[in-house]
C-alpha cells in the first residue's frame, strides 16, 4: 500500500511539474527534479550528489528527453559540465565532465584530421615549430625562469652490486626544491649515457620497488639515471600539501623540474651529451612525451602506458595548462610524433587507454617517421593482456631498446637464457632515499612552505603569456 502511494505521488509530481511549465519560463525545472523524473521514467538509479545539483536549473527540461536513457542524461547534464558513469546494471554515478578524455572514436578522428595537415618533413617541421613555441608559452616557461645559483645538495652515497646511489636535490626556483636519487654505474669508463626518469602516479612514488629495480638495473647496464619526485609527492610534501599536486601549476613545475634534472646530469664531467634518454610510466609517460617534444637534447624516449589519441592525462599535472590546445588542438600522439626522427619506443597494454595504440597511433607515428626515412626508429611494445603499470615485461622491453640506442650492456639486465634478471638490485627503504632526512630536518632554511609562495614567486619570475604571442 505504501509503495503504491509513493508511485502515485511521484506520478502526480511529474505531471504537475510538467504541465506547470511552458515556454514563458523555458520549461524550467530544478536539476534534481529532472533527475528524479529520469529515474522514474527509465527505471534507473542515479547516485545522488547534492553539492553537484544544488541551485541548478534545467531549461526545456522534458524537451531534452529521448527514448534512450544515456542520450537523455547527456542532453540534460551537458550544460552543467556534468556526466554520469555506469556503476552497475541501470545504476549511474554523477561526476564532473572530463574534457581531457575523449572517446576512442573522437581521438582517432582528431588524429586523422591532424595527419591531413602535413605530408612531408618540411610541412611537419613547420607544424612542430609552431606547436613547440606555443607549448612553451602554455607552460609559462617562455622565457625560462632564471636558474638559482645554488649548488646541488647531495647526501648519503651507497654502494651496491655494480652501481651506486646518492640522493640529490636541486633548487629549481628560489626556495623550490626537486628531490630524487641518482643511480650511477660503479666502474664506468669514459663518457656515460644519461637518463632522466620522471615518476608517475603509482603508489609510494619513486620509492617503490619496481622503480628502484628499473633505475638500478639501468645503472648496472652503464647509464646514470636521475629518478625524481612528482611535484607535491615524496619529499616535495615537506613544502606543499598533497592537494597542490592537482593545481595547474604542477604541470609547469614538473616540466621545469625535468629540464633542471637534465641540466644537472649533463653538467657532470663524464656525461655523454650524445646519449641522452628519458623514460617514465603513466604520468611519467606524459612527462616523457612532453619533455622530448620540447627538448632536442633528449635523443631517445620510452613513454610507458600513456600514448593515446583520446586521453591527455587525468591529472592537472598532465593537462592543467593549455598545452593540448596548441596549434588549434593536439593530442598525445602528435606530441609523441615531435620526437621524430629520434628513436622512440611506446610501451602500451590492453588494460587502459593505450589499448588502441597499435592500430591507431602507432601507424600514424610510423608514417611520420617515414618522412625522414626512419620508420625503423619508432617501435611499439604492446602487451594486450596486461594493465596500467611499468611491470617486468615492460621494463625488459625498455632495457632492450635503450641498450640498442645508448650502447648499454644488456647482459646486466638478463640471465644467460635471455630472461629478465633484476636479482642483483638492492631494494632500499624509503628513509634511505630521502635527501633531507627521515623527518625533513635537513630542508634548507630558504625553502618555501606553501603553494601561495610558489604562485607569487612564479607570477613574478614567469608571468603568464597569452597563447599565440611570440615566444621570447
VMD Tcl script that draws the C-alpha trace (Angstrom):
set ca {
  {0.00 0.00 0.00}
  {2.77 2.41 0.97}
  {4.72 1.63 -2.22}
  {1.57 2.26 -4.34}
  {1.07 5.63 -2.63}
  {4.67 6.66 -3.33}
  {4.32 5.78 -7.02}
  {1.08 7.77 -7.21}
  {2.69 10.80 -5.56}
  {5.68 10.60 -7.90}
  {3.34 10.46 -10.90}
  {1.39 13.47 -9.65}
  {4.65 15.37 -9.14}
  {5.80 14.58 -12.66}
  {2.55 15.54 -14.34}
  {2.01 18.62 -12.19}
  {5.54 19.90 -12.74}
  {5.47 19.24 -16.47}
  {2.11 20.95 -17.08}
  {3.03 23.85 -14.79}
  {5.89 24.89 -17.08}
  {5.69 26.47 -20.53}
  {7.78 28.43 -22.99}
  {7.36 31.67 -21.00}
  {9.67 30.26 -18.34}
  {11.55 27.97 -20.79}
  {10.04 24.83 -19.21}
  {12.46 25.44 -16.35}
  {12.82 22.76 -13.64}
  {15.33 22.02 -10.84}
  {18.05 19.61 -11.94}
  {17.30 17.29 -9.01}
  {13.64 17.12 -10.07}
  {14.66 16.25 -13.63}
  {16.99 13.50 -12.37}
  {14.14 12.12 -10.29}
  {11.96 12.09 -13.41}
  {14.64 10.22 -15.34}
  {14.93 7.60 -12.60}
  {11.16 7.07 -12.61}
  {10.71 7.02 -16.37}
  {13.65 4.75 -17.29}
  {13.82 2.60 -14.17}
  {17.38 3.55 -13.35}
  {19.17 4.65 -10.19}
  {21.40 7.73 -10.17}
  {23.63 8.05 -7.13}
  {22.78 11.43 -5.59}
  {25.30 14.22 -5.14}
  {23.59 17.20 -3.50}
  {26.57 19.51 -3.99}
  {26.62 18.92 -7.75}
  {22.92 19.58 -8.32}
  {22.34 22.33 -5.77}
  {20.82 25.53 -7.23}
  {20.98 24.19 -10.79}
  {18.01 24.53 -13.14}
  {17.33 22.82 -16.47}
  {15.67 24.81 -19.25}
  {13.35 22.98 -21.65}
  {13.76 20.06 -19.28}
  {11.47 17.36 -20.68}
  {12.19 18.50 -24.23}
  {15.63 17.01 -23.67}
  {14.24 13.51 -23.05}
  {14.84 10.78 -25.65}
  {13.88 7.08 -25.84}
  {17.46 6.20 -24.81}
  {18.36 6.98 -21.19}
  {22.04 7.60 -21.94}
  {21.22 10.17 -24.61}
  {18.72 11.79 -22.26}
  {21.29 12.06 -19.47}
  {23.80 13.59 -21.87}
  {21.26 16.18 -23.05}
  {20.31 17.12 -19.50}
  {23.76 17.20 -17.91}
  {25.94 18.68 -20.67}
  {25.06 22.36 -19.94}
  {26.36 21.90 -16.39}
  {29.62 20.17 -17.38}
  {28.32 17.03 -15.69}
  {28.06 13.45 -16.87}
  {27.37 10.00 -15.46}
  {29.36 6.82 -15.31}
  {27.79 3.37 -15.04}
  {28.32 1.60 -11.73}
  {26.14 -1.42 -12.50}
  {23.06 -2.57 -14.38}
  {20.80 0.51 -14.63}
  {22.94 2.27 -12.00}
  {24.80 5.54 -12.54}
  {27.03 7.91 -10.62}
  {27.11 11.65 -11.24}
  {30.53 13.20 -11.93}
  {32.09 16.26 -13.48}
  {32.69 16.13 -17.23}
  {36.21 15.04 -18.23}
  {37.26 17.23 -21.12}
  {40.72 15.63 -21.26}
  {39.11 12.26 -22.03}
  {37.58 11.85 -25.49}
  {36.05 8.67 -26.85}
  {38.40 6.38 -28.84}
  {36.44 7.29 -31.98}
  {36.88 11.02 -31.33}
  {40.59 10.53 -30.71}
  {41.05 8.60 -33.96}
  {39.10 11.21 -35.90}
  {41.18 14.04 -34.47}
  {44.41 12.22 -35.32}
  {43.23 11.64 -38.90}
  {42.49 15.36 -39.20}
  {45.90 16.32 -37.78}
  {47.67 13.92 -40.14}
  {45.96 15.58 -43.11}
  {47.64 18.89 -42.27}
  {51.16 17.76 -43.25}
  {52.54 15.37 -45.84}
  {56.35 15.55 -45.73}
  {59.25 16.51 -43.45}
  {59.07 20.20 -44.38}
  {55.38 20.67 -43.61}
  {55.71 18.60 -40.45}
  {58.71 20.61 -39.23}
  {56.69 23.79 -39.70}
  {53.84 22.33 -37.66}
  {56.27 21.11 -34.97}
  {57.91 24.53 -34.64}
  {54.50 26.17 -34.17}
  {53.48 23.59 -31.60}
  {56.72 23.84 -29.64}
  {56.61 27.64 -29.41}
  {53.02 27.53 -28.21}
  {53.75 24.73 -25.72}
  {56.49 26.75 -24.01}
  {54.05 29.63 -23.69}
  {51.25 27.38 -22.44}
  {53.57 26.06 -19.73}
  {54.54 29.62 -18.74}
  {58.17 28.77 -19.41}
  {58.75 31.30 -22.16}
  {61.15 32.73 -21.28}
  {62.60 30.09 -18.96}
  {62.94 31.36 -15.37}
  {66.48 32.06 -14.23}
  {68.24 29.13 -12.60}
  {69.22 29.62 -8.93}
  {72.98 29.78 -8.37}
  {72.90 27.26 -5.51}
  {74.80 24.00 -5.78}
  {73.11 20.59 -5.82}
  {72.53 19.07 -2.37}
  {73.98 15.55 -2.34}
  {73.64 13.18 0.62}
  {74.11 9.60 1.71}
  {76.03 7.80 -1.05}
  {75.53 4.00 -1.05}
  {77.40 1.31 -2.99}
  {75.83 -1.93 -4.22}
  {76.48 -4.68 -6.76}
  {77.58 -2.81 -9.88}
  {76.10 0.59 -9.04}
  {75.91 3.43 -6.52}
  {73.01 5.59 -5.32}
  {73.11 9.09 -3.89}
  {70.27 11.42 -3.01}
  {70.24 14.71 -4.92}
  {68.12 17.84 -4.52}
  {68.13 20.72 -6.98}
  {66.83 24.23 -6.32}
  {64.77 24.78 -9.46}
  {63.34 28.18 -8.43}
  {64.37 30.22 -5.36}
  {63.17 28.16 -2.40}
  {61.68 25.39 -4.59}
  {63.49 22.06 -4.31}
  {63.21 18.97 -6.51}
  {64.29 15.77 -4.77}
  {65.42 12.45 -6.16}
  {68.10 9.78 -6.31}
  {70.88 9.43 -8.86}
  {71.97 5.91 -9.80}
  {75.42 5.51 -11.36}
  {77.45 2.57 -12.73}
  {80.10 1.51 -10.23}
  {83.02 1.21 -12.64}
  {82.25 3.44 -15.58}
  {84.92 4.14 -18.17}
  {84.81 7.13 -20.49}
  {81.64 9.05 -21.21}
  {78.43 7.75 -19.63}
  {74.91 7.95 -21.09}
  {72.34 9.84 -19.00}
  {68.66 9.07 -18.39}
  {66.06 11.13 -16.55}
  {63.19 9.21 -15.00}
  {60.08 11.28 -14.18}
  {57.73 9.45 -11.86}
  {54.05 8.62 -12.37}
  {51.01 8.26 -10.15}
  {51.94 4.89 -8.70}
  {51.75 4.06 -5.01}
  {54.86 5.00 -2.97}
  {56.17 7.16 -5.81}
  {59.82 6.71 -6.73}
  {60.44 4.75 -3.52}
  {58.56 1.68 -4.76}
  {60.48 -1.50 -5.56}
  {59.84 -1.59 -9.32}
  {61.14 1.99 -9.74}
  {64.31 1.11 -7.84}
  {64.79 -2.05 -9.92}
  {64.44 -0.09 -13.15}
  {66.86 2.70 -12.25}
  {69.43 0.45 -10.59}
  {69.39 -2.01 -13.49}
  {69.96 0.80 -15.99}
  {72.91 1.93 -13.86}
  {74.28 -1.61 -13.83}
  {73.93 -1.56 -17.62}
  {76.16 1.53 -17.74}
  {73.96 4.66 -17.50}
  {73.48 7.49 -14.99}
  {69.81 7.77 -14.01}
  {68.04 10.54 -12.11}
  {64.79 9.33 -10.52}
  {62.92 12.30 -9.08}
  {59.68 13.05 -7.25}
  {56.49 14.41 -8.72}
  {55.51 17.87 -7.51}
  {53.75 17.64 -4.11}
  {54.67 13.96 -3.79}
  {57.53 12.36 -1.84}
  {59.82 14.88 -0.19}
  {58.06 17.69 -2.03}
  {55.39 17.25 0.66}
  {57.80 18.98 3.05}
  {56.98 22.16 1.14}
  {53.48 21.63 -0.23}
  {50.21 19.89 0.52}
  {49.19 16.76 -1.37}
  {46.22 18.57 -2.93}
  {48.64 21.08 -4.52}
  {49.60 18.32 -6.94}
  {46.23 18.84 -8.60}
  {46.85 22.53 -9.36}
  {47.51 23.62 -12.93}
  {50.92 25.00 -11.96}
  {52.00 21.43 -11.12}
  {52.31 20.77 -14.86}
  {54.60 23.78 -15.22}
  {56.76 22.87 -12.23}
  {57.17 19.27 -13.38}
  {58.28 20.39 -16.85}
  {60.70 22.84 -15.26}
  {62.00 20.14 -12.91}
  {62.59 17.78 -15.82}
  {64.63 20.45 -17.59}
  {66.66 21.10 -14.44}
  {67.26 17.36 -13.95}
  {68.61 17.18 -17.48}
  {70.76 20.28 -16.92}
  {72.28 18.67 -13.84}
  {73.15 15.32 -15.36}
  {74.61 16.92 -18.48}
  {76.76 19.22 -16.34}
  {78.67 16.23 -14.91}
  {82.14 15.78 -16.39}
  {81.64 12.24 -17.62}
  {78.15 12.79 -19.09}
  {77.77 11.82 -22.74}
  {75.66 14.55 -24.36}
  {75.11 12.40 -27.45}
  {73.46 9.59 -25.46}
  {70.55 11.09 -23.52}
  {67.25 9.33 -22.80}
  {64.05 9.68 -20.83}
  {61.50 7.12 -19.67}
  {58.57 7.12 -17.29}
  {55.21 5.42 -16.85}
  {51.67 6.80 -16.53}
  {52.08 10.47 -15.50}
  {55.79 9.91 -16.04}
  {54.90 8.78 -19.57}
  {53.10 12.08 -20.12}
  {56.22 13.93 -18.99}
  {58.36 11.73 -21.23}
  {56.42 12.73 -24.34}
  {56.17 16.39 -23.32}
  {59.85 16.89 -22.48}
  {61.01 15.03 -25.59}
  {58.76 17.25 -27.71}
  {60.25 20.35 -26.10}
  {63.93 19.49 -25.80}
  {66.18 18.21 -28.59}
  {68.88 17.31 -26.07}
  {66.82 14.17 -25.43}
  {67.95 11.65 -28.05}
  {65.89 8.58 -27.10}
  {62.47 8.32 -25.43}
  {60.40 5.49 -23.95}
  {56.92 6.66 -22.88}
  {55.12 3.90 -20.99}
  {51.34 3.26 -20.77}
  {50.41 6.80 -21.82}
  {50.47 7.10 -25.63}
  {46.84 7.58 -26.61}
  {44.85 9.60 -29.12}
  {41.94 10.24 -26.76}
  {43.42 10.55 -23.25}
  {45.62 13.50 -22.29}
  {46.12 12.63 -18.64}
  {43.53 12.66 -15.88}
  {45.55 14.91 -13.57}
  {46.10 18.69 -13.82}
  {49.82 17.93 -13.65}
  {49.36 16.43 -17.15}
  {46.65 18.63 -18.66}
  {46.29 21.58 -16.29}
  {47.97 24.01 -18.66}
  {46.63 24.52 -22.24}
  {49.36 22.54 -23.98}
  {46.83 20.32 -25.76}
  {45.05 23.39 -27.15}
  {48.13 24.48 -29.09}
  {48.02 24.54 -32.86}
  {44.23 24.54 -32.94}
  {44.18 21.40 -30.81}
  {46.57 18.47 -30.49}
  {46.86 15.17 -28.61}
  {49.49 12.90 -27.10}
  {50.05 11.03 -30.35}
  {51.06 14.24 -32.11}
  {53.21 15.26 -29.13}
  {54.94 11.87 -29.35}
  {55.50 12.47 -33.06}
  {57.56 15.54 -32.19}
  {60.32 13.12 -31.16}
  {60.86 12.14 -34.82}
  {63.28 11.09 -36.12}
  {64.85 10.34 -32.71}
  {64.46 6.71 -31.53}
  {61.23 6.13 -29.60}
  {59.64 3.06 -28.05}
  {55.99 3.39 -27.00}
  {55.06 0.73 -24.45}
  {51.32 0.04 -24.28}
  {48.83 -2.50 -22.94}
  {45.30 -3.79 -23.35}
  {44.01 -2.69 -19.96}
  {43.95 1.10 -20.28}
  {43.60 3.95 -22.79}
  {46.63 2.72 -24.75}
  {44.77 -0.40 -25.93}
  {44.11 1.07 -29.42}
  {47.64 2.43 -29.91}
  {48.88 -0.43 -32.17}
  {46.01 0.13 -34.64}
  {45.69 3.93 -34.45}
  {48.60 5.96 -33.02}
  {51.44 3.64 -33.99}
  {50.72 3.56 -37.76}
  {50.49 7.37 -37.60}
  {53.93 7.54 -35.95}
  {55.40 5.12 -38.47}
  {54.10 7.23 -41.33}
  {55.53 10.40 -39.83}
  {58.93 8.82 -39.12}
  {58.78 7.73 -42.77}
  {59.09 11.40 -43.75}
  {62.72 11.08 -42.60}
  {63.25 7.56 -43.92}
  {63.49 6.37 -40.30}
  {60.45 4.14 -39.82}
  {62.58 1.59 -38.01}
  {63.40 4.07 -35.23}
  {59.87 4.12 -33.81}
  {58.60 0.94 -32.18}
  {55.62 -0.24 -30.15}
  {55.87 -2.95 -27.48}
  {52.25 -3.88 -26.80}
  {51.08 -6.20 -24.03}
  {47.38 -6.90 -24.70}
  {46.80 -8.96 -21.55}
  {48.49 -6.52 -19.17}
  {47.32 -3.40 -17.37}
  {48.45 0.06 -16.34}
  {51.91 -0.40 -14.80}
  {55.65 -0.39 -15.50}
  {55.91 -4.11 -14.85}
  {58.65 -6.67 -15.59}
  {57.81 -7.33 -19.26}
  {57.57 -3.62 -19.94}
  {60.89 -2.99 -18.22}
  {62.59 -5.72 -20.22}
  {61.33 -4.22 -23.49}
  {62.71 -0.85 -22.37}
  {66.08 -2.34 -21.40}
  {66.50 -3.89 -24.84}
  {65.59 -0.66 -26.64}
  {67.87 1.56 -24.55}
  {70.69 -0.97 -24.75}
  {70.46 -0.77 -28.54}
  {70.33 3.02 -28.81}
  {72.56 4.04 -25.88}
  {75.12 1.25 -26.31}
  {74.40 -0.22 -22.87}
  {75.28 -3.68 -21.56}
  {72.05 -5.68 -21.90}
  {73.55 -8.74 -20.18}
  {73.37 -6.83 -16.89}
  {69.56 -6.98 -17.17}
  {69.16 -10.56 -18.36}
  {70.37 -14.02 -17.43}
  {72.16 -16.39 -19.79}
  {68.87 -17.55 -21.29}
  {67.68 -14.02 -22.08}
  {65.15 -13.82 -19.25}
  {64.78 -10.67 -17.18}
  {67.18 -10.67 -14.23}
  {67.00 -7.83 -11.68}
  {68.06 -10.01 -8.75}
  {71.25 -8.07 -8.03}
  {69.35 -4.89 -7.22}
  {69.09 -3.95 -3.54}
  {65.66 -2.63 -2.60}
  {66.10 0.22 -0.14}
  {63.69 1.51 2.47}
  {62.10 4.88 1.83}
  {64.15 6.62 4.52}
  {67.42 5.78 2.77}
  {66.33 7.62 -0.38}
  {65.43 10.92 1.25}
  {67.69 13.91 0.66}
  {66.54 15.94 3.66}
  {66.50 13.25 6.35}
  {63.78 10.97 7.68}
  {61.75 13.89 9.09}
  {62.85 16.67 6.74}
  {65.28 18.06 9.30}
  {67.82 18.95 6.59}
  {65.46 21.02 4.46}
  {67.22 24.32 3.60}
  {66.21 27.38 5.57}
  {65.12 29.28 2.44}
  {62.62 26.58 1.39}
  {59.10 27.84 0.75}
  {56.26 26.20 2.65}
  {53.07 26.94 0.75}
  {51.60 26.89 -2.72}
  {50.78 30.58 -2.34}
  {54.51 31.36 -2.01}
  {55.22 29.36 -5.16}
  {52.42 31.05 -7.06}
  {53.58 34.51 -6.03}
  {57.17 33.71 -6.97}
  {56.18 32.24 -10.29}
  {53.94 35.17 -11.12}
  {56.91 37.44 -10.51}
  {59.57 35.41 -12.35}
  {57.47 33.86 -15.13}
  {54.30 35.84 -15.78}
  {51.59 34.21 -17.84}
  {51.80 34.78 -21.62}
  {48.62 34.57 -23.71}
  {48.66 31.65 -26.12}
  {49.53 32.85 -29.60}
  {52.01 35.58 -28.67}
  {55.58 35.15 -29.85}
  {58.00 33.16 -27.71}
  {60.85 35.30 -26.41}
}
mol new
graphics top color blue
foreach p $ca { graphics top sphere $p radius 0.5 }
foreach p [lrange $ca 0 end-1] q [lrange $ca 1 end] { graphics top cylinder $p $q radius 0.2 }
display resetview
